Amino acid sequence: MYPQSFSLDNGTTVSFIEESPRDLESVWGLYSTLGSESRKTLPPFNRKLIEHWSRSLPDYTFKPVLANVNEGGVERVIGRASLTHDSSPALKHRAELGIVVHDDYQGKGVGSNLVLFMVHVARAKGLRKLTLDVFADNPRALHVFVECGFVKEGQFPDHYWFRGEYHDVVRMGRVL
């Protein structure tokens, strides 16, 4: 079993919990305070979209996981990971991994631990493979995924038109 929490170098404990509708404000707090560097690799989002995600949670096959810290007695969401699952017979063995980590906690092991926790969740749910797409010009994310056992399965030039420009995308996967 993969641990549901870990400690940062400064002793702060990061806990992983399943997202619920009561986490709406905390999830909005995560997304609405991301810096421009983090936002540039995310699809456009707004409060209405985050509210839609929260209302849709009961319909999710796999609930998203939140990375939480306690800062001076106040719980704060610092990361979120999700598995998007297709239940069609040809694809039901895999899920697409999505992850975001707040700028203040990048480079501190939160992303790696969150990815490895999601690998554990996927295995426990009987999935065989995880996949993800990452912009080719995002070396930090590429490094995290390689460190967590993902391999490059292909690169697609000018695959996404996003924020006024084309982006190359790296498709990565990990067989469980």
Contacts in CASP RR format, 6 or more apart in sequence:
PFRMAT RR
TARGET T0000
AUTHOR 0000-0000-0000
METHOD contacts of the structure
MODEL  1
MYPQSFSLDNGTTVSFIEESPRDLESVWGLYSTLGSESRKTLPPFNRKLI
EHWSRSLPDYTFKPVLANVNEGGVERVIGRASLTHDSSPALKHRAELGIV
VHDDYQGKGVGSNLVLFMVHVARAKGLRKLTLDVFADNPRALHVFVECGF
VKEGQFPDHYWFRGEYHDVVRMGRVL
1 120 0 8 1.000
2 116 0 8 1.000
2 117 0 8 1.000
2 119 0 8 1.000
2 120 0 8 1.000
3 117 0 8 1.000
4 15 0 8 1.000
4 16 0 8 1.000
4 17 0 8 1.000
4 117 0 8 1.000
5 13 0 8 1.000
5 14 0 8 1.000
5 15 0 8 1.000
5 16 0 8 1.000
6 13 0 8 1.000
6 14 0 8 1.000
6 113 0 8 1.000
7 13 0 8 1.000
7 14 0 8 1.000
8 14 0 8 1.000
8 105 0 8 1.000
8 108 0 8 1.000
8 109 0 8 1.000
8 110 0 8 1.000
9 108 0 8 1.000
12 69 0 8 1.000
12 70 0 8 1.000
12 71 0 8 1.000
13 69 0 8 1.000
13 70 0 8 1.000
14 67 0 8 1.000
14 68 0 8 1.000
14 69 0 8 1.000
14 78 0 8 1.000
14 105 0 8 1.000
14 110 0 8 1.000
14 113 0 8 1.000
15 67 0 8 1.000
15 68 0 8 1.000
15 69 0 8 1.000
16 65 0 8 1.000
16 66 0 8 1.000
16 67 0 8 1.000
16 68 0 8 1.000
16 114 0 8 1.000
16 117 0 8 1.000
17 65 0 8 1.000
17 66 0 8 1.000
17 68 0 8 1.000
18 63 0 8 1.000
18 64 0 8 1.000
18 65 0 8 1.000
18 66 0 8 1.000
19 27 0 8 1.000
19 57 0 8 1.000
19 63 0 8 1.000
19 64 0 8 1.000
19 65 0 8 1.000
19 66 0 8 1.000
19 80 0 8 1.000
20 57 0 8 1.000
20 63 0 8 1.000
21 54 0 8 1.000
21 55 0 8 1.000
21 57 0 8 1.000
23 54 0 8 1.000
23 66 0 8 1.000
23 77 0 8 1.000
24 50 0 8 1.000
24 51 0 8 1.000
24 54 0 8 1.000
26 66 0 8 1.000
26 68 0 8 1.000
26 75 0 8 1.000
26 76 0 8 1.000
26 77 0 8 1.000
27 50 0 8 1.000
27 53 0 8 1.000
27 54 0 8 1.000
27 66 0 8 1.000
27 77 0 8 1.000
27 80 0 8 1.000
28 47 0 8 1.000
28 50 0 8 1.000
29 77 0 8 1.000
30 77 0 8 1.000
30 78 0 8 1.000
30 79 0 8 1.000
30 80 0 8 1.000
30 100 0 8 1.000
30 102 0 8 1.000
31 45 0 8 1.000
31 50 0 8 1.000
31 100 0 8 1.000
32 47 0 8 1.000
33 102 0 8 1.000
34 42 0 8 1.000
34 100 0 8 1.000
34 102 0 8 1.000
34 103 0 8 1.000
35 103 0 8 1.000
37 103 0 8 1.000
38 100 0 8 1.000
38 101 0 8 1.000
38 102 0 8 1.000
38 103 0 8 1.000
38 106 0 8 1.000
40 163 0 8 1.000
41 134 0 8 1.000
41 135 0 8 1.000
41 138 0 8 1.000
41 141 0 8 1.000
42 100 0 8 1.000
43 162 0 8 1.000
53 64 0 8 1.000
57 63 0 8 1.000
57 64 0 8 1.000
61 83 0 8 1.000
61 85 0 8 1.000
61 87 0 8 1.000
62 82 0 8 1.000
62 83 0 8 1.000
62 85 0 8 1.000
62 95 0 8 1.000
62 121 0 8 1.000
62 122 0 8 1.000
62 125 0 8 1.000
64 80 0 8 1.000
64 81 0 8 1.000
64 82 0 8 1.000
64 83 0 8 1.000
65 80 0 8 1.000
65 81 0 8 1.000
65 82 0 8 1.000
65 114 0 8 1.000
65 117 0 8 1.000
65 118 0 8 1.000
65 121 0 8 1.000
66 77 0 8 1.000
66 79 0 8 1.000
66 80 0 8 1.000
67 77 0 8 1.000
67 78 0 8 1.000
67 79 0 8 1.000
67 80 0 8 1.000
67 81 0 8 1.000
67 101 0 8 1.000
67 105 0 8 1.000
67 110 0 8 1.000
67 111 0 8 1.000
67 113 0 8 1.000
67 114 0 8 1.000
68 75 0 8 1.000
68 76 0 8 1.000
68 77 0 8 1.000
68 78 0 8 1.000
69 75 0 8 1.000
69 76 0 8 1.000
69 78 0 8 1.000
69 105 0 8 1.000
70 76 0 8 1.000
77 102 0 8 1.000
78 101 0 8 1.000
78 102 0 8 1.000
78 104 0 8 1.000
78 105 0 8 1.000
78 110 0 8 1.000
79 99 0 8 1.000
79 100 0 8 1.000
79 101 0 8 1.000
79 102 0 8 1.000
79 105 0 8 1.000
79 110 0 8 1.000
79 111 0 8 1.000
79 114 0 8 1.000
80 99 0 8 1.000
80 100 0 8 1.000
81 97 0 8 1.000
81 98 0 8 1.000
81 99 0 8 1.000
81 100 0 8 1.000
81 114 0 8 1.000
81 115 0 8 1.000
81 117 0 8 1.000
81 118 0 8 1.000
82 97 0 8 1.000
82 98 0 8 1.000
82 99 0 8 1.000
83 95 0 8 1.000
83 96 0 8 1.000
83 97 0 8 1.000
83 98 0 8 1.000
83 118 0 8 1.000
83 121 0 8 1.000
83 122 0 8 1.000
83 125 0 8 1.000
83 127 0 8 1.000
83 130 0 8 1.000
84 95 0 8 1.000
84 96 0 8 1.000
84 98 0 8 1.000
85 92 0 8 1.000
85 94 0 8 1.000
85 95 0 8 1.000
85 96 0 8 1.000
85 127 0 8 1.000
86 92 0 8 1.000
86 94 0 8 1.000
86 95 0 8 1.000
93 127 0 8 1.000
93 128 0 8 1.000
93 129 0 8 1.000
94 127 0 8 1.000
94 128 0 8 1.000
94 129 0 8 1.000
94 130 0 8 1.000
94 131 0 8 1.000
95 122 0 8 1.000
95 127 0 8 1.000
95 129 0 8 1.000
95 130 0 8 1.000
95 131 0 8 1.000
96 130 0 8 1.000
96 131 0 8 1.000
96 132 0 8 1.000
96 133 0 8 1.000
97 115 0 8 1.000
97 118 0 8 1.000
97 130 0 8 1.000
97 131 0 8 1.000
97 132 0 8 1.000
98 132 0 8 1.000
99 111 0 8 1.000
99 114 0 8 1.000
99 115 0 8 1.000
99 118 0 8 1.000
101 110 0 8 1.000
101 111 0 8 1.000
101 114 0 8 1.000
106 140 0 8 1.000
107 140 0 8 1.000
111 144 0 8 1.000
112 144 0 8 1.000
112 147 0 8 1.000
112 148 0 8 1.000
115 144 0 8 1.000
115 145 0 8 1.000
115 148 0 8 1.000
116 148 0 8 1.000
118 130 0 8 1.000
119 130 0 8 1.000
119 148 0 8 1.000
119 174 0 8 1.000
119 176 0 8 1.000
122 130 0 8 1.000
122 176 0 8 1.000
123 176 0 8 1.000
126 176 0 8 1.000
127 176 0 8 1.000
128 175 0 8 1.000
128 176 0 8 1.000
129 173 0 8 1.000
129 174 0 8 1.000
129 175 0 8 1.000
129 176 0 8 1.000
130 150 0 8 1.000
130 173 0 8 1.000
130 174 0 8 1.000
130 176 0 8 1.000
131 153 0 8 1.000
131 171 0 8 1.000
131 172 0 8 1.000
131 173 0 8 1.000
131 174 0 8 1.000
132 145 0 8 1.000
132 150 0 8 1.000
132 171 0 8 1.000
132 172 0 8 1.000
132 173 0 8 1.000
133 159 0 8 1.000
133 169 0 8 1.000
133 170 0 8 1.000
133 171 0 8 1.000
133 172 0 8 1.000
134 141 0 8 1.000
134 142 0 8 1.000
134 145 0 8 1.000
134 169 0 8 1.000
134 170 0 8 1.000
134 172 0 8 1.000
135 141 0 8 1.000
135 160 0 8 1.000
135 167 0 8 1.000
135 168 0 8 1.000
135 169 0 8 1.000
135 170 0 8 1.000
136 142 0 8 1.000
136 155 0 8 1.000
136 167 0 8 1.000
136 168 0 8 1.000
136 169 0 8 1.000
136 170 0 8 1.000
137 167 0 8 1.000
137 168 0 8 1.000
142 170 0 8 1.000
142 172 0 8 1.000
145 172 0 8 1.000
148 174 0 8 1.000
149 174 0 8 1.000
150 172 0 8 1.000
150 173 0 8 1.000
150 174 0 8 1.000
151 172 0 8 1.000
151 173 0 8 1.000
151 174 0 8 1.000
152 170 0 8 1.000
152 171 0 8 1.000
152 172 0 8 1.000
153 171 0 8 1.000
153 172 0 8 1.000
153 173 0 8 1.000
154 170 0 8 1.000
154 171 0 8 1.000
155 168 0 8 1.000
155 169 0 8 1.000
155 170 0 8 1.000
155 171 0 8 1.000
156 168 0 8 1.000
156 169 0 8 1.000
156 170 0 8 1.000
156 171 0 8 1.000
157 166 0 8 1.000
157 168 0 8 1.000
158 166 0 8 1.000
158 167 0 8 1.000
158 168 0 8 1.000
159 166 0 8 1.000
159 167 0 8 1.000
159 168 0 8 1.000
159 169 0 8 1.000
160 166 0 8 1.000
160 167 0 8 1.000
160 169 0 8 1.000
161 167 0 8 1.000
END
